[in-house]
Amino acid sequence: MKRVWVAVLWIAVFCIITAGIRYFDHSEKKLYQSAVVFPIMSTQASLSFTDTSEEEIEQAFRLARAEMEKVALLCNYFDPESELSKLNAEAAGKPFVCSAALWEILQETRKFHRISRGAFDPTIRPLMKVWGFHRKRKTLPEESEIVQAKKICGFDKVVFNDADHSVSFRIPGVSIDLGGIAKGWAVDKAAEAVLKYTSVRIGIIDLGGNMRCLPEPPPGKESYTIAVRDPKNSDGICALVSVLDECVATSGSYERYITIGGRQYTHIINPVSGRPVEGVLSATVITPRGVDSDALSTSLFVNGQDFAKDLGPDVRTLFITADGVKTEWIPEGKSPFRMQ
C-alpha cells in the first residue's frame, strides 16, 4: 500500500474544504460549483464538480461516492466480510469463484504484474510485516526472516482459472492485498459513473492522491494544474503538472517509512530482493486511467527511471532520485511538468 500527496492549485476556487453550492456567470452561463470531502479506504476522498445544474452536481456526488464505497467494501483486506478477505481465507484450500467486479480488478493486477516484470506484486504483505510496517521493530530483519517471508510471497503462487473466474493459492499463507491498485480503480469507477449518468464534465476526483481530472477544464483555464510535493520539503512543491482528462499518482518514500538505527526505510519494497527500495524519492505517473497511474507509479519507483521507456506513448513520468535529480519521460508532445 502506498500513500501519495498532490495538491490541486485550483481547489481554492472550488471550495474543496467547505462544501456547498456556489455559482458565477461564465460565457453567459450560470455555473454552479461545489465540493465534498469524506473519509474512505483509510484515506480521504475529495470530489469537486462544476455544472450548470445543482441537481446534476449533487447526483454526481452521490454516484461517485457510491462507486468508491463499492470498491472499498470489495477490496478491504482487513474486513473479514469483504470478498477479498473471503478469497484470502479460502483460496489455499479450494478455488474461490470471484464476482465479476473482483475478477475485473484482479485481471488489472495480473496485467500490471506482467508489465512491471514483477515489481508490482500484491502478495508482499508478509515482507511488509517482517520490515515492521505493521508492527514497529527496533532492529533490521535477519536475512532468514526475509527468506521465510518470501516463501509465502510471489504472484506465481496465485493460480487463475479463466474458465470459471476462480482463484486458488498454491500454498497456505499466501494472500492478496489490493491496496496498491484499488484506489486508482475506484477513481475510474467514480468517473465512469459521473460521465455516464450526469452532465458534469468539469471537476476533479481525488482519492488519497490518486486524481482524475475530468474532460473539460475549469472556467477560464485550458487545463488543471496539480502540484507534486517536494520529497525533501513537506511544505514545498517540486513540480507543477498540467493535465486534462487524465489521471495522476505519485509514489513517494517520504510519507510512510520506518526508522531503524537512525536510518529511514521506505514502505515500497522490491519483491525480488525482499528489501525496501533505496535511492529513490518519488515517482509520478500521468496516464489516461487511474488504475494505470496507481499501479505504474509503484512499478516505476521499484524498477527505476528507465522502466518509463517501456510504458507506451500515453504515459508520462517524473522520477526523482535520492540526490534530488529529476528525470522526465515524455514520449510524445509537450512536457506537462514545470519544475519549481
TORKOL-4160 file (C-alpha; in steps of 0.2 Angstrom, whole numbers, padded with zeros to 4 digits, m for minus):
340
<pt num="1" X="0000" Y="0000" Z="0000"/>
<pt num="2" X="0006" Y="0017" Z="m0003"/>
<pt num="3" X="0002" Y="0035" Z="0002"/>
<pt num="4" X="0004" Y="0049" Z="m0010"/>
<pt num="5" X="0002" Y="0068" Z="m0009"/>
<pt num="6" X="m0003" Y="0080" Z="m0023"/>
<pt num="7" X="m0011" Y="0097" Z="m0022"/>
<pt num="8" X="m0024" Y="0104" Z="m0034"/>
<pt num="9" X="m0020" Y="0123" Z="m0036"/>
<pt num="10" X="m0037" Y="0127" Z="m0042"/>
<pt num="11" X="m0046" Y="0120" Z="m0027"/>
<pt num="12" X="m0047" Y="0136" Z="m0018"/>
<pt num="13" X="m0059" Y="0142" Z="m0031"/>
<pt num="14" X="m0069" Y="0126" Z="m0030"/>
<pt num="15" X="m0071" Y="0127" Z="m0011"/>
<pt num="16" X="m0063" Y="0110" Z="m0008"/>
<pt num="17" X="m0063" Y="0112" Z="0011"/>
<pt num="18" X="m0081" Y="0119" Z="0013"/>
<pt num="19" X="m0094" Y="0110" Z="0004"/>
<pt num="20" X="m0109" Y="0120" Z="m0003"/>
<pt num="21" X="m0116" Y="0126" Z="m0019"/>
<pt num="22" X="m0109" Y="0142" Z="m0027"/>
<pt num="23" X="m0111" Y="0150" Z="m0044"/>
<pt num="24" X="m0105" Y="0163" Z="m0055"/>
<pt num="25" X="m0108" Y="0169" Z="m0073"/>
<pt num="26" X="m0097" Y="0162" Z="m0086"/>
<pt num="27" X="m0099" Y="0164" Z="m0105"/>
<pt num="28" X="m0117" Y="0169" Z="m0102"/>
<pt num="29" X="m0120" Y="0153" Z="m0092"/>
<pt num="30" X="m0123" Y="0151" Z="m0074"/>
<pt num="31" X="m0111" Y="0138" Z="m0067"/>
<pt num="32" X="m0113" Y="0130" Z="m0050"/>
<pt num="33" X="m0098" Y="0124" Z="m0041"/>
<pt num="34" X="m0097" Y="0113" Z="m0026"/>
<pt num="35" X="m0085" Y="0100" Z="m0017"/>
<pt num="36" X="m0086" Y="0087" Z="m0004"/>
<pt num="37" X="m0073" Y="0078" Z="0007"/>
<pt num="38" X="m0076" Y="0062" Z="0016"/>
<pt num="39" X="m0065" Y="0048" Z="0023"/>
<pt num="40" X="m0064" Y="0031" Z="0014"/>
<pt num="41" X="m0052" Y="0017" Z="0011"/>
<pt num="42" X="m0041" Y="0023" Z="0026"/>
<pt num="43" X="m0038" Y="0040" Z="0017"/>
<pt num="44" X="m0048" Y="0054" Z="0011"/>
<pt num="45" X="m0058" Y="0057" Z="m0005"/>
<pt num="46" X="m0061" Y="0075" Z="m0012"/>
<pt num="47" X="m0074" Y="0077" Z="m0026"/>
<pt num="48" X="m0075" Y="0094" Z="m0034"/>
<pt num="49" X="m0088" Y="0097" Z="m0048"/>
<pt num="50" X="m0094" Y="0112" Z="m0059"/>
<pt num="51" X="m0110" Y="0111" Z="m0069"/>
<pt num="52" X="m0125" Y="0122" Z="m0075"/>
<pt num="53" X="m0136" Y="0112" Z="m0064"/>
<pt num="54" X="m0136" Y="0110" Z="m0045"/>
<pt num="55" X="m0145" Y="0094" Z="m0046"/>
<pt num="56" X="m0133" Y="0086" Z="m0058"/>
<pt num="57" X="m0118" Y="0091" Z="m0046"/>
<pt num="58" X="m0127" Y="0083" Z="m0032"/>
<pt num="59" X="m0131" Y="0067" Z="m0042"/>
<pt num="60" X="m0113" Y="0067" Z="m0047"/>
<pt num="61" X="m0108" Y="0067" Z="m0029"/>
<pt num="62" X="m0119" Y="0053" Z="m0025"/>
<pt num="63" X="m0114" Y="0042" Z="m0039"/>
<pt num="64" X="m0095" Y="0045" Z="m0037"/>
<pt num="65" X="m0096" Y="0041" Z="m0018"/>
<pt num="66" X="m0107" Y="0026" Z="m0021"/>
<pt num="67" X="m0094" Y="0018" Z="m0033"/>
<pt num="68" X="m0080" Y="0022" Z="m0021"/>
<pt num="69" X="m0089" Y="0013" Z="m0007"/>
<pt num="70" X="m0092" Y="m0002" Z="m0018"/>
<pt num="71" X="m0074" Y="m0004" Z="m0021"/>
<pt num="72" X="m0070" Y="m0001" Z="m0003"/>
<pt num="73" X="m0082" Y="m0015" Z="0003"/>
<pt num="74" X="m0075" Y="m0027" Z="m0011"/>
<pt num="75" X="m0056" Y="m0024" Z="m0008"/>
<pt num="76" X="m0055" Y="m0021" Z="0011"/>
<pt num="77" X="m0040" Y="m0033" Z="0016"/>
<pt num="78" X="m0045" Y="m0031" Z="0035"/>
<pt num="79" X="m0064" Y="m0034" Z="0034"/>
<pt num="80" X="m0067" Y="m0052" Z="0036"/>
<pt num="81" X="m0084" Y="m0049" Z="0027"/>
<pt num="82" X="m0076" Y="m0042" Z="0011"/>
<pt num="83" X="m0075" Y="m0053" Z="m0004"/>
<pt num="84" X="m0056" Y="m0051" Z="m0005"/>
<pt num="85" X="m0054" Y="m0057" Z="0013"/>
<pt num="86" X="m0065" Y="m0072" Z="0009"/>
<pt num="87" X="m0054" Y="m0076" Z="m0005"/>
<pt num="88" X="m0039" Y="m0075" Z="0005"/>
<pt num="89" X="m0046" Y="m0086" Z="0019"/>
<pt num="90" X="m0052" Y="m0099" Z="0007"/>
<pt num="91" X="m0041" Y="m0100" Z="m0009"/>
<pt num="92" X="m0027" Y="m0111" Z="m0001"/>
<pt num="93" X="m0040" Y="m0124" Z="0002"/>
<pt num="94" X="m0050" Y="m0124" Z="m0013"/>
<pt num="95" X="m0053" Y="m0112" Z="m0029"/>
<pt num="96" X="m0063" Y="m0097" Z="m0024"/>
<pt num="97" X="m0075" Y="m0091" Z="m0038"/>
<pt num="98" X="m0074" Y="m0072" Z="m0039"/>
<pt num="99" X="m0088" Y="m0060" Z="m0043"/>
<pt num="100" X="m0087" Y="m0050" Z="m0059"/>
<pt num="101" X="m0081" Y="m0035" Z="m0050"/>
<pt num="102" X="m0067" Y="m0044" Z="m0040"/>
<pt num="103" X="m0062" Y="m0054" Z="m0056"/>
<pt num="104" X="m0060" Y="m0037" Z="m0066"/>
<pt num="105" X="m0048" Y="m0029" Z="m0053"/>
<pt num="106" X="m0038" Y="m0045" Z="m0052"/>
<pt num="107" X="m0036" Y="m0045" Z="m0071"/>
<pt num="108" X="m0029" Y="m0027" Z="m0069"/>
<pt num="109" X="m0017" Y="m0034" Z="m0056"/>
<pt num="110" X="m0012" Y="m0048" Z="m0067"/>
<pt num="111" X="m0008" Y="m0036" Z="m0081"/>
<pt num="112" X="0002" Y="m0024" Z="m0071"/>
<pt num="113" X="0012" Y="m0038" Z="m0063"/>
<pt num="114" X="0017" Y="m0043" Z="m0080"/>
<pt num="115" X="0020" Y="m0026" Z="m0087"/>
<pt num="116" X="0031" Y="m0022" Z="m0072"/>
<pt num="117" X="0041" Y="m0038" Z="m0073"/>
<pt num="118" X="0035" Y="m0042" Z="m0056"/>
<pt num="119" X="0039" Y="m0026" Z="m0047"/>
<pt num="120" X="0020" Y="m0024" Z="m0044"/>
<pt num="121" X="0016" Y="m0038" Z="m0033"/>
<pt num="122" X="0000" Y="m0038" Z="m0022"/>
<pt num="123" X="0006" Y="m0053" Z="m0012"/>
<pt num="124" X="0021" Y="m0045" Z="m0002"/>
<pt num="125" X="0012" Y="m0041" Z="0014"/>
<pt num="126" X="0022" Y="m0054" Z="0023"/>
<pt num="127" X="0038" Y="m0044" Z="0019"/>
<pt num="128" X="0029" Y="m0028" Z="0025"/>
<pt num="129" X="0026" Y="m0037" Z="0041"/>
<pt num="130" X="0044" Y="m0043" Z="0043"/>
<pt num="131" X="0051" Y="m0025" Z="0040"/>
<pt num="132" X="0040" Y="m0018" Z="0053"/>
<pt num="133" X="0026" Y="m0008" Z="0043"/>
<pt num="134" X="0013" Y="m0017" Z="0053"/>
<pt num="135" X="0021" Y="m0018" Z="0070"/>
<pt num="136" X="0036" Y="m0007" Z="0073"/>
<pt num="137" X="0053" Y="m0015" Z="0076"/>
<pt num="138" X="0070" Y="m0008" Z="0083"/>
<pt num="139" X="0082" Y="m0019" Z="0073"/>
<pt num="140" X="0083" Y="m0024" Z="0055"/>
<pt num="141" X="0076" Y="m0041" Z="0050"/>
<pt num="142" X="0088" Y="m0055" Z="0049"/>
<pt num="143" X="0091" Y="m0062" Z="0032"/>
<pt num="144" X="0082" Y="m0078" Z="0037"/>
<pt num="145" X="0067" Y="m0068" Z="0041"/>
<pt num="146" X="0066" Y="m0061" Z="0024"/>
<pt num="147" X="0069" Y="m0078" Z="0016"/>
<pt num="148" X="0055" Y="m0086" Z="0026"/>
<pt num="149" X="0043" Y="m0071" Z="0021"/>
<pt num="150" X="0047" Y="m0073" Z="0003"/>
<pt num="151" X="0042" Y="m0091" Z="0003"/>
<pt num="152" X="0024" Y="m0086" Z="0005"/>
<pt num="153" X="0026" Y="m0071" Z="m0007"/>
<pt num="154" X="0025" Y="m0070" Z="m0025"/>
<pt num="155" X="0012" Y="m0069" Z="m0038"/>
<pt num="156" X="0017" Y="m0086" Z="m0046"/>
<pt num="157" X="0009" Y="m0094" Z="m0031"/>
<pt num="158" X="m0008" Y="m0087" Z="m0036"/>
<pt num="159" X="m0017" Y="m0098" Z="m0049"/>
<pt num="160" X="m0031" Y="m0090" Z="m0060"/>
<pt num="161" X="m0044" Y="m0101" Z="m0069"/>
<pt num="162" X="m0050" Y="m0090" Z="m0083"/>
<pt num="163" X="m0064" Y="m0103" Z="m0087"/>
<pt num="164" X="m0074" Y="m0101" Z="m0071"/>
<pt num="165" X="m0066" Y="m0085" Z="m0064"/>
<pt num="166" X="m0059" Y="m0093" Z="m0049"/>
<pt num="167" X="m0043" Y="m0090" Z="m0039"/>
<pt num="168" X="m0033" Y="m0103" Z="m0029"/>
<pt num="169" X="m0016" Y="m0102" Z="m0019"/>
<pt num="170" X="m0003" Y="m0115" Z="m0022"/>
<pt num="171" X="0002" Y="m0115" Z="m0003"/>
<pt num="172" X="m0005" Y="m0109" Z="0013"/>
<pt num="173" X="0000" Y="m0092" Z="0019"/>
<pt num="174" X="m0002" Y="m0083" Z="0003"/>
<pt num="175" X="m0014" Y="m0068" Z="0002"/>
<pt num="176" X="m0018" Y="m0054" Z="m0010"/>
<pt num="177" X="m0018" Y="m0035" Z="m0004"/>
<pt num="178" X="m0025" Y="m0024" Z="m0017"/>
<pt num="179" X="m0020" Y="m0008" Z="m0008"/>
<pt num="180" X="m0008" Y="m0003" Z="m0022"/>
<pt num="181" X="m0022" Y="m0003" Z="m0036"/>
<pt num="182" X="m0039" Y="m0001" Z="m0028"/>
<pt num="183" X="m0039" Y="0017" Z="m0026"/>
<pt num="184" X="m0035" Y="0021" Z="m0044"/>
<pt num="185" X="m0048" Y="0008" Z="m0049"/>
<pt num="186" X="m0061" Y="0017" Z="m0038"/>
<pt num="187" X="m0057" Y="0034" Z="m0046"/>
<pt num="188" X="m0060" Y="0026" Z="m0063"/>
<pt num="189" X="m0077" Y="0019" Z="m0057"/>
<pt num="190" X="m0082" Y="0035" Z="m0050"/>
<pt num="191" X="m0078" Y="0045" Z="m0065"/>
<pt num="192" X="m0086" Y="0032" Z="m0077"/>
<pt num="193" X="m0102" Y="0034" Z="m0067"/>
<pt num="194" X="m0102" Y="0053" Z="m0067"/>
<pt num="195" X="m0098" Y="0055" Z="m0085"/>
<pt num="196" X="m0111" Y="0042" Z="m0090"/>
<pt num="197" X="m0126" Y="0047" Z="m0079"/>
<pt num="198" X="m0124" Y="0066" Z="m0077"/>
<pt num="199" X="m0120" Y="0081" Z="m0087"/>
<pt num="200" X="m0105" Y="0085" Z="m0076"/>
<pt num="201" X="m0089" Y="0087" Z="m0086"/>
<pt num="202" X="m0078" Y="0099" Z="m0076"/>
<pt num="203" X="m0070" Y="0093" Z="m0060"/>
<pt num="204" X="m0058" Y="0083" Z="m0050"/>
<pt num="205" X="m0060" Y="0066" Z="m0042"/>
<pt num="206" X="m0046" Y="0063" Z="m0029"/>
<pt num="207" X="m0044" Y="0048" Z="m0018"/>
<pt num="208" X="m0029" Y="0048" Z="m0007"/>
<pt num="209" X="m0019" Y="0057" Z="m0020"/>
<pt num="210" X="m0025" Y="0047" Z="m0035"/>
<pt num="211" X="m0033" Y="0060" Z="m0045"/>
<pt num="212" X="m0044" Y="0060" Z="m0061"/>
<pt num="213" X="m0046" Y="0077" Z="m0070"/>
<pt num="214" X="m0062" Y="0077" Z="m0080"/>
<pt num="215" X="m0063" Y="0081" Z="m0099"/>
<pt num="216" X="m0067" Y="0099" Z="m0098"/>
<pt num="217" X="m0055" Y="0112" Z="m0089"/>
<pt num="218" X="m0060" Y="0124" Z="m0075"/>
<pt num="219" X="m0069" Y="0140" Z="m0082"/>
<pt num="220" X="m0056" Y="0152" Z="m0090"/>
<pt num="221" X="m0042" Y="0138" Z="m0090"/>
<pt num="222" X="m0035" Y="0127" Z="m0103"/>
<pt num="223" X="m0031" Y="0113" Z="m0091"/>
<pt num="224" X="m0030" Y="0108" Z="m0072"/>
<pt num="225" X="m0014" Y="0112" Z="m0063"/>
<pt num="226" X="m0008" Y="0099" Z="m0050"/>
<pt num="227" X="0007" Y="0102" Z="m0038"/>
<pt num="228" X="0018" Y="0087" Z="m0034"/>
<pt num="229" X="0026" Y="0088" Z="m0017"/>
<pt num="230" X="0044" Y="0091" Z="m0014"/>
<pt num="231" X="0050" Y="0075" Z="m0007"/>
<pt num="232" X="0063" Y="0084" Z="0003"/>
<pt num="233" X="0052" Y="0098" Z="0010"/>
<pt num="234" X="0035" Y="0093" Z="0016"/>
<pt num="235" X="0029" Y="0111" Z="0014"/>
<pt num="236" X="0035" Y="0114" Z="m0003"/>
<pt num="237" X="0032" Y="0108" Z="m0021"/>
<pt num="238" X="0044" Y="0102" Z="m0034"/>
<pt num="239" X="0034" Y="0102" Z="m0050"/>
<pt num="240" X="0018" Y="0108" Z="m0057"/>
<pt num="241" X="0008" Y="0097" Z="m0069"/>
<pt num="242" X="m0004" Y="0102" Z="m0082"/>
<pt num="243" X="m0017" Y="0089" Z="m0086"/>
<pt num="244" X="m0034" Y="0087" Z="m0094"/>
<pt num="245" X="m0045" Y="0071" Z="m0095"/>
<pt num="246" X="m0030" Y="0062" Z="m0087"/>
<pt num="247" X="m0025" Y="0054" Z="m0070"/>
<pt num="248" X="m0010" Y="0057" Z="m0059"/>
<pt num="249" X="m0002" Y="0047" Z="m0045"/>
<pt num="250" X="0014" Y="0049" Z="m0035"/>
<pt num="251" X="0023" Y="0035" Z="m0026"/>
<pt num="252" X="0035" Y="0043" Z="m0013"/>
<pt num="253" X="0047" Y="0037" Z="0000"/>
<pt num="254" X="0043" Y="0051" Z="0012"/>
<pt num="255" X="0026" Y="0048" Z="0018"/>
<pt num="256" X="0027" Y="0031" Z="0025"/>
<pt num="257" X="0043" Y="0023" Z="0032"/>
<pt num="258" X="0051" Y="0016" Z="0047"/>
<pt num="259" X="0067" Y="0022" Z="0055"/>
<pt num="260" X="0079" Y="0009" Z="0062"/>
<pt num="261" X="0096" Y="0014" Z="0068"/>
<pt num="262" X="0093" Y="0032" Z="0063"/>
<pt num="263" X="0090" Y="0027" Z="0045"/>
<pt num="264" X="0074" Y="0028" Z="0036"/>
<pt num="265" X="0067" Y="0014" Z="0025"/>
<pt num="266" X="0053" Y="0017" Z="0013"/>
<pt num="267" X="0037" Y="0005" Z="0014"/>
<pt num="268" X="0039" Y="0002" Z="m0005"/>
<pt num="269" X="0048" Y="m0015" Z="m0006"/>
<pt num="270" X="0056" Y="m0023" Z="m0021"/>
<pt num="271" X="0048" Y="m0040" Z="m0022"/>
<pt num="272" X="0063" Y="m0048" Z="m0029"/>
<pt num="273" X="0076" Y="m0043" Z="m0016"/>
<pt num="274" X="0063" Y="m0043" Z="m0002"/>
<pt num="275" X="0070" Y="m0026" Z="0004"/>
<pt num="276" X="0064" Y="m0008" Z="0004"/>
<pt num="277" X="0069" Y="0002" Z="m0012"/>
<pt num="278" X="0084" Y="0014" Z="m0009"/>
<pt num="279" X="0090" Y="0029" Z="m0019"/>
<pt num="280" X="0073" Y="0035" Z="m0025"/>
<pt num="281" X="0062" Y="0049" Z="m0018"/>
<pt num="282" X="0047" Y="0049" Z="m0029"/>
<pt num="283" X="0039" Y="0043" Z="m0045"/>
<pt num="284" X="0025" Y="0052" Z="m0053"/>
<pt num="285" X="0015" Y="0045" Z="m0067"/>
<pt num="286" X="0002" Y="0053" Z="m0079"/>
<pt num="287" X="m0010" Y="0041" Z="m0088"/>
<pt num="288" X="m0027" Y="0040" Z="m0096"/>
<pt num="289" X="m0034" Y="0029" Z="m0082"/>
<pt num="290" X="m0032" Y="0030" Z="m0063"/>
<pt num="291" X="m0029" Y="0011" Z="m0061"/>
<pt num="292" X="m0014" Y="0014" Z="m0073"/>
<pt num="293" X="m0006" Y="0028" Z="m0064"/>
<pt num="294" X="m0009" Y="0020" Z="m0047"/>
<pt num="295" X="m0001" Y="0003" Z="m0051"/>
<pt num="296" X="0013" Y="0011" Z="m0063"/>
<pt num="297" X="0019" Y="0024" Z="m0050"/>
<pt num="298" X="0024" Y="0010" Z="m0038"/>
<pt num="299" X="0031" Y="0000" Z="m0053"/>
<pt num="300" X="0042" Y="0014" Z="m0059"/>
<pt num="301" X="0048" Y="0018" Z="m0041"/>
<pt num="302" X="0054" Y="0000" Z="m0039"/>
<pt num="303" X="0061" Y="m0003" Z="m0057"/>
<pt num="304" X="0069" Y="0014" Z="m0059"/>
<pt num="305" X="0068" Y="0028" Z="m0072"/>
<pt num="306" X="0072" Y="0018" Z="m0087"/>
<pt num="307" X="0056" Y="0007" Z="m0085"/>
<pt num="308" X="0047" Y="0023" Z="m0091"/>
<pt num="309" X="0053" Y="0019" Z="m0108"/>
<pt num="310" X="0043" Y="0003" Z="m0109"/>
<pt num="311" X="0026" Y="0011" Z="m0104"/>
<pt num="312" X="0020" Y="0017" Z="m0121"/>
<pt num="313" X="0015" Y="0034" Z="m0128"/>
<pt num="314" X="0001" Y="0038" Z="m0116"/>
<pt num="315" X="0012" Y="0038" Z="m0101"/>
<pt num="316" X="0022" Y="0052" Z="m0095"/>
<pt num="317" X="0033" Y="0052" Z="m0079"/>
<pt num="318" X="0043" Y="0061" Z="m0067"/>
<pt num="319" X="0057" Y="0052" Z="m0057"/>
<pt num="320" X="0066" Y="0059" Z="m0043"/>
<pt num="321" X="0082" Y="0051" Z="m0035"/>
<pt num="322" X="0088" Y="0052" Z="m0018"/>
<pt num="323" X="0101" Y="0066" Z="m0023"/>
<pt num="324" X="0087" Y="0076" Z="m0030"/>
<pt num="325" X="0089" Y="0073" Z="m0049"/>
<pt num="326" X="0073" Y="0075" Z="m0058"/>
<pt num="327" X="0071" Y="0065" Z="m0074"/>
<pt num="328" X="0056" Y="0067" Z="m0086"/>
<pt num="329" X="0050" Y="0054" Z="m0098"/>
<pt num="330" X="0038" Y="0062" Z="m0111"/>
<pt num="331" X="0037" Y="0050" Z="m0126"/>
<pt num="332" X="0026" Y="0062" Z="m0136"/>
<pt num="333" X="0020" Y="0080" Z="m0136"/>
<pt num="334" X="0025" Y="0094" Z="m0124"/>
<pt num="335" X="0030" Y="0091" Z="m0107"/>
<pt num="336" X="0016" Y="0094" Z="m0094"/>
<pt num="337" X="0029" Y="0096" Z="m0080"/>
<pt num="338" X="0035" Y="0113" Z="m0074"/>
<pt num="339" X="0049" Y="0111" Z="m0062"/>
<pt num="340" X="0049" Y="0123" Z="m0047"/>
